Amino acid sequence: MVETKIVPSQPALILEGKKRSLVVSDLHIGFESNLVTNKIFIGKNTTTQETINAIEDIIDFVKADTLILLGDVKSSIKSITKSEWEDVPKFFKKINDKVDIILIPGNHDANIQKLVPEGVSLISSAGVVIENILLTHGHTMPTENFSHVDKIIMGHVHPVFFQEDSVLNGQRVWISIKTEKQNIFPSTSGELEIIVVPSFNKYFYATHKKYYKKSISPILERIKIFSSARIVTLDGIIIGDESIINQIL
């Protein structure tokens, strides 16, 4: 059985099975291009190198064998920007020198096969199953082919906690939801856990919900009733349950 655990103080998850896999989501390499259009400038390659360094440090800390990327490695949706042509292959090469990489494409990863070097496993956007767990980006609906799983790990929605009088306002959080499996897989029954991984990109936050552009997931849209939910900070503190889920999603 594969076990899951959060890396302390990091938007990253460990899958502990025959191999130890590190799971991260939503790097959005190249997002600076959007900032430039709003006259906000960050040093060239600064955030890409930050991302490389941060992931290398976590790999070393947890002694991971594999890195699983849950999509949205790049930031532009339909095109490839000049900075992405440079920075995305650089990221893959640096990290692939340390560990094997599995990439599950997200909705921002159109044409990413042009940026992926040899040695990186690029698989279907439908996701990959490891024993009882489906790993997917979260922008597509899983098919009944995956109905045997009892856990889904996804990214895509960039969960952030909003409460203006709280010191945690605007902070990235984890979400764990338990629901009836038939909400996602109509042909089956039982309980299903859905874990939403925070965006690895630390610049994806806001301090007021109306200024935050969230993504819609068909998986989460299907869930009308939660058996239970937990909202957890990056530091591992439980700050809420299903009663505040609307403040997050």
C-alpha positions as CSV (number, residue, x, y, z in Angstrom):
1,M,0.0,0.0,0.0
2,V,1.3,3.4,-0.9
3,E,1.4,6.0,1.9
4,T,1.1,9.7,1.5
5,K,2.6,12.4,3.7
6,I,3.1,16.1,3.4
7,V,6.7,17.5,3.3
8,P,6.9,19.8,6.3
9,S,6.5,23.5,5.4
10,Q,6.5,22.7,1.7
11,P,3.8,22.5,-1.0
12,A,4.9,19.0,-1.8
13,L,3.8,15.5,-1.0
14,I,5.7,12.2,-0.6
15,L,4.3,8.9,-2.0
16,E,6.0,6.1,-0.1
17,G,5.8,2.7,-1.8
18,K,8.2,0.6,-3.7
19,K,9.8,3.9,-4.6
20,R,9.7,7.2,-2.9
21,S,8.1,9.8,-5.1
22,L,7.9,13.6,-4.6
23,V,4.7,15.2,-5.9
24,V,4.4,18.9,-6.8
25,S,2.0,20.8,-8.9
26,D,1.6,24.1,-10.8
27,L,5.1,25.5,-11.2
28,H,3.9,27.9,-13.9
29,I,7.4,28.6,-15.2
30,G,7.4,31.7,-17.4
31,F,4.6,33.4,-15.4
32,E,6.7,36.6,-15.3
33,S,5.6,37.4,-18.8
34,N,2.2,38.2,-17.5
35,L,3.7,40.5,-14.8
36,V,5.7,42.4,-17.4
37,T,2.5,43.3,-19.3
38,N,1.4,44.9,-16.0
39,K,4.8,46.7,-15.6
40,I,6.0,44.4,-12.8
41,F,9.5,43.2,-13.4
42,I,11.4,40.4,-11.7
43,G,15.0,39.6,-12.6
44,K,15.5,37.4,-15.7
45,N,15.5,33.6,-14.8
46,T,15.2,34.5,-11.1
47,T,12.1,32.5,-10.3
48,T,13.1,29.6,-12.5
49,Q,16.3,29.2,-10.6
50,E,14.5,29.6,-7.3
51,T,12.1,26.8,-8.4
52,I,15.0,24.5,-9.4
53,N,16.9,25.2,-6.1
54,A,13.8,24.7,-4.0
55,I,12.9,21.3,-5.6
56,E,16.5,20.1,-5.5
57,D,16.6,20.9,-1.8
58,I,13.3,19.0,-1.2
59,I,14.5,16.0,-3.3
60,D,17.7,15.8,-1.2
61,F,15.8,16.3,2.1
62,V,13.3,13.5,1.5
63,K,15.7,11.3,-0.6
64,A,13.2,11.0,-3.4
65,D,13.7,8.6,-6.3
66,T,11.2,10.2,-8.6
67,L,9.6,13.6,-9.1
68,I,5.9,13.5,-10.3
69,L,4.7,16.8,-11.7
70,L,1.0,17.3,-11.6
71,G,0.8,19.7,-14.6
72,D,1.1,23.3,-15.4
73,V,4.8,23.3,-15.6
74,K,4.7,26.2,-18.0
75,S,2.4,29.3,-17.6
76,S,1.1,30.2,-21.0
77,I,-1.9,28.2,-22.1
78,K,-1.9,27.8,-25.9
79,S,1.5,29.1,-26.9
80,I,5.1,28.8,-25.8
81,T,6.7,32.1,-24.8
82,K,10.4,33.0,-25.4
83,S,11.2,32.6,-21.7
84,E,9.5,29.2,-21.6
85,W,11.6,28.0,-24.6
86,E,14.6,28.7,-22.5
87,D,13.6,28.0,-18.9
88,V,11.4,24.9,-19.1
89,P,14.1,22.7,-20.8
90,K,16.6,24.1,-18.3
91,F,14.4,23.1,-15.4
92,F,13.9,19.6,-16.7
93,K,17.6,19.0,-17.4
94,K,18.7,20.2,-14.0
95,I,16.1,18.1,-12.1
96,N,16.5,15.1,-14.3
97,D,20.2,15.0,-13.5
98,K,19.1,14.2,-9.9
99,V,15.9,12.0,-10.3
100,D,13.5,10.4,-12.8
101,I,10.7,12.8,-13.8
102,I,7.1,11.9,-14.6
103,L,5.0,14.7,-16.1
104,I,1.2,14.7,-16.2
105,P,0.3,17.6,-18.4
106,G,-2.1,20.3,-17.2
107,N,-4.3,22.8,-19.1
108,H,-1.3,25.2,-19.4
109,D,1.0,22.6,-20.9
110,A,-0.1,22.7,-24.6
111,N,2.8,21.7,-26.9
112,I,5.0,20.9,-23.9
113,Q,6.3,17.9,-25.7
114,K,8.5,20.4,-27.6
115,L,10.2,21.4,-24.4
116,V,10.6,18.0,-22.7
117,P,14.1,16.4,-23.1
118,E,14.8,12.7,-23.5
119,G,14.6,10.9,-20.2
120,V,11.5,12.6,-18.9
121,S,8.3,10.5,-18.9
122,L,5.5,12.5,-20.5
123,I,2.3,10.7,-20.0
124,S,-1.4,11.2,-20.7
125,S,-3.2,14.2,-19.2
126,A,-5.7,11.6,-17.8
127,G,-3.1,10.8,-15.1
128,V,-1.3,7.9,-13.7
129,V,-2.4,5.3,-11.1
130,I,0.0,4.1,-8.5
131,E,-1.7,1.2,-6.7
132,N,-4.8,2.7,-5.1
133,I,-4.1,6.4,-6.0
134,L,-4.9,8.4,-9.2
135,L,-2.5,11.3,-9.8
136,T,-3.9,13.9,-12.2
137,H,-3.8,17.6,-12.8
138,G,-7.5,18.1,-12.1
139,H,-8.8,19.9,-15.2
140,T,-10.3,16.8,-16.7
141,M,-12.8,14.3,-15.4
142,P,-11.5,10.8,-14.6
143,T,-13.1,7.9,-16.5
144,E,-14.5,4.8,-15.1
145,N,-11.2,3.1,-15.9
146,F,-9.9,4.6,-12.7
147,S,-12.9,3.6,-10.6
148,H,-10.9,1.1,-8.5
149,V,-8.8,3.9,-6.8
150,D,-9.8,5.2,-3.4
151,K,-7.7,8.4,-3.5
152,I,-7.2,11.2,-6.1
153,I,-4.2,13.6,-5.8
154,M,-4.6,16.7,-7.9
155,G,-3.5,20.3,-8.3
156,H,-5.0,22.9,-10.7
157,V,-7.1,25.0,-8.3
158,H,-4.3,26.7,-6.3
159,P,-6.1,26.6,-2.9
160,V,-5.6,29.8,-0.9
161,F,-7.2,30.7,2.5
162,F,-9.1,33.9,2.6
163,Q,-10.0,35.6,5.8
164,E,-9.0,39.3,6.0
165,D,-8.6,39.4,9.8
166,S,-6.4,36.3,9.9
167,V,-2.6,36.2,9.8
168,L,-3.1,33.3,7.4
169,N,-5.0,35.4,4.9
170,G,-3.7,34.7,1.4
171,Q,-1.7,31.7,2.4
172,R,-1.5,28.5,0.3
173,V,-3.2,25.6,1.9
174,W,-3.8,21.8,1.5
175,I,-7.3,20.5,1.1
176,S,-8.4,16.9,1.9
177,I,-11.9,16.0,1.1
178,K,-13.8,12.7,1.7
179,T,-16.8,12.0,-0.3
180,E,-18.9,9.2,-1.8
181,K,-17.0,7.5,-4.6
182,Q,-20.1,7.4,-6.8
183,N,-19.9,11.2,-7.1
184,I,-16.9,10.8,-9.3
185,F,-17.3,7.2,-10.4
186,P,-21.1,6.4,-10.8
187,S,-20.6,2.7,-11.2
188,T,-18.9,2.2,-7.8
189,S,-19.6,2.8,-4.1
190,G,-17.5,3.4,-1.1
191,E,-15.4,6.4,0.1
192,L,-13.0,8.5,-1.9
193,E,-10.4,10.9,-0.6
194,I,-9.4,13.8,-2.8
195,I,-6.2,15.7,-1.9
196,V,-5.6,19.1,-3.5
197,V,-1.9,20.0,-3.6
198,P,-1.1,23.8,-3.2
199,S,0.6,25.6,-6.1
200,F,4.3,25.2,-5.9
201,N,4.6,28.7,-7.3
202,K,4.7,30.9,-4.2
203,Y,3.7,34.0,-6.2
204,F,0.2,32.6,-6.8
205,Y,-1.6,34.2,-3.9
206,A,-3.8,37.1,-3.1
207,T,-5.1,38.8,0.0
208,H,-8.7,39.3,-1.2
209,K,-10.8,36.7,-2.9
210,K,-12.2,38.9,-5.6
211,Y,-8.6,39.6,-6.9
212,Y,-7.7,35.9,-7.0
213,K,-8.2,34.1,-10.3
214,K,-9.2,30.5,-9.4
215,S,-9.4,27.5,-11.7
216,I,-12.5,25.3,-11.9
217,S,-12.1,21.6,-11.6
218,P,-14.8,19.2,-12.9
219,I,-13.8,16.8,-10.2
220,L,-14.6,19.2,-7.4
221,E,-17.7,20.5,-9.3
222,R,-19.1,17.0,-9.1
223,I,-18.9,16.9,-5.3
224,K,-22.1,18.3,-3.9
225,I,-21.8,16.7,-0.4
226,F,-18.6,16.3,1.6
227,S,-18.4,13.6,4.2
228,S,-15.7,15.6,5.7
229,A,-12.9,18.0,4.7
230,R,-9.7,19.3,6.3
231,I,-7.9,22.6,5.5
232,V,-4.2,22.4,6.4
233,T,-1.5,25.1,6.3
234,L,1.9,24.4,4.7
235,D,3.1,24.0,8.3
236,G,0.7,21.2,8.9
237,I,-1.8,23.0,11.1
238,I,-5.4,22.1,10.6
239,I,-7.3,25.4,10.3
240,G,-10.7,24.3,9.2
241,D,-13.1,21.7,8.0
242,E,-15.9,21.4,5.4
243,S,-17.7,24.4,7.0
244,I,-15.1,26.8,5.5
245,I,-14.5,25.1,2.1
246,N,-16.2,28.0,0.3
247,Q,-13.5,30.3,1.6
248,I,-11.0,28.2,-0.2
249,L,-12.5,27.0,-3.4
